[in-house]
Amino acid sequence: MSTPGHVHHAIDYIEFCVTDMARAKQFYAEAFGWEFNDYGPEYAGIRKPGGEAGGLRAAPDAVTGGPLVILYSRDLERSLASVRAAGGRITLEPFTFPGGRRFHFLDPSGNELAVWAEH
């Protein structure tokens, strides 16, 4: 039996450790327009239509070097500008790869993410 909206063995939820909940929520709201469900001072769910895509969990340190979360963008230059304006630190400027372009950045807690767009 499957649950509507969930795919067997697919990535279902991504959780980020953040060192400053208020700053992390502000960053992701400004950079990508994300909205949150607050579950107290130490956890916020990342809203998506019909549920949540992940969450922000308060922790003393962000763990870096794990899997790279890559977001899709319809306008890479606009996403790059939004990340910069929100206070993200660009670690890899936009570069071309087979199928598109992408850049990498660090959020205020030190989590590394990437954003890509088709050519």
C-alpha positions in Angstrom: 0.0 0.0 0.0 1.4 3.4 -0.9 0.6 6.8 0.7 -0.6 9.5 -1.7 2.2 12.0 -2.4 5.0 9.6 -1.3 7.1 7.5 -3.6 8.5 4.2 -2.4 12.3 4.5 -1.9 12.4 8.1 -3.3 14.0 10.9 -1.3 11.0 12.2 0.6 12.4 14.8 3.0 15.6 16.8 3.4 16.6 18.1 6.8 19.3 20.8 7.4 21.0 21.5 10.7 21.1 25.3 11.3 22.9 27.2 14.0 20.5 30.2 14.0 16.9 29.3 13.2 15.7 32.9 12.7 18.6 33.7 10.4 18.2 30.4 8.4 14.5 31.0 7.9 15.2 34.6 6.8 17.9 33.5 4.4 15.8 30.8 2.7 12.7 33.0 2.5 14.7 35.9 0.9 16.8 33.7 -1.4 14.1 31.2 -2.6 10.7 32.4 -1.2 10.5 29.4 1.1 7.8 29.3 3.7 7.8 27.4 7.0 5.7 25.5 9.5 7.0 26.3 13.0 7.1 23.4 15.5 8.7 25.3 18.3 12.1 27.1 18.6 14.2 24.1 17.4 12.4 23.0 14.3 10.7 24.4 11.2 9.2 22.4 8.3 9.8 23.6 4.8 6.4 24.0 3.1 5.6 22.6 -0.4 2.2 22.2 -2.0 0.4 19.4 -0.1 2.9 19.0 2.7 6.6 19.6 3.5 9.8 19.0 1.5 12.1 19.1 4.5 13.0 20.9 7.6 15.4 23.1 9.5 16.7 21.7 12.8 18.5 23.8 15.3 21.9 22.4 16.2 25.1 23.7 17.7 27.0 23.0 14.5 26.1 22.4 10.9 27.6 19.2 9.5 29.3 19.9 6.2 30.6 17.6 3.5 27.6 15.3 3.2 25.3 14.9 0.2 24.9 17.9 -2.0 21.4 19.2 -2.3 20.8 20.7 -5.7 17.9 23.1 -6.4 16.5 23.7 -9.8 16.0 27.3 -11.2 14.3 28.6 -14.2 16.6 31.7 -14.1 20.1 30.9 -12.8 21.3 34.5 -12.8 18.3 35.7 -10.8 18.8 32.8 -8.3 22.5 33.7 -7.9 21.6 37.4 -7.2 18.9 36.3 -4.7 21.4 34.1 -2.8 24.0 36.8 -2.7 21.4 39.5 -1.6 20.2 37.1 1.2 23.7 36.7 2.5 24.7 33.4 1.0 28.4 32.9 0.3 29.1 31.7 -3.3 31.7 28.9 -3.3 31.6 28.0 -7.0 30.6 30.7 -9.5 28.3 29.5 -12.3 29.8 26.9 -14.5 28.7 24.8 -17.4 28.2 21.0 -17.2 26.5 18.6 -19.7 22.9 19.7 -19.7 23.1 23.1 -18.0 24.8 25.5 -15.6 25.1 25.6 -11.8 26.6 27.4 -8.9 27.3 26.3 -5.3 26.8 28.4 -2.1 27.0 28.2 1.7 24.0 29.2 3.8 24.5 31.2 7.0 25.0 28.0 9.0 27.7 26.6 6.5 25.5 24.1 4.7 26.6 23.8 1.0 23.9 23.6 -1.6 23.8 24.1 -5.4 21.4 25.6 -7.9 21.2 24.5 -11.5 19.4 25.5 -14.6 19.1 24.1 -18.1 21.0 25.9 -20.9 
